[in-house]
Amino acid sequence: MDALICMPTYNEAENIENIVEAIHEEVSDVDILIIDDDSPDGTGEMADDMAADDDRVHVLHRTEKAGLGPAYLAGFRWGLDRGYDALFEMDA
């Protein structure tokens, strides 16, 4: 089963790498979509670096802070469009 965790972020530079690493320690075959709302602290760039090094990590950049609900909806749409069997939500 292809599973995707949708994880909205805003200013999560201090913990995003630790969260992704901890998830993959517990469930190594799950993909993670980081949905970044143009974090001024560089979270989006950090997510891009992680995605470049790990094919289980994906990034969806949004141009403004638009809220948690719309971020989840954008992530779910992204996952459905790519054929994931199961979608999960997790706030960073």
Buried (B, 14 or more C-beta within 10 A) or exposed (E): EEBBBBBBBBBBBEEBBEBBEEBBEEEEEBBBBBBBBEBEBBBBBBBBBBBEEBEBBBBBBBEEBBEBEEBBBBBBEBBEEEEBEEBBBEEB
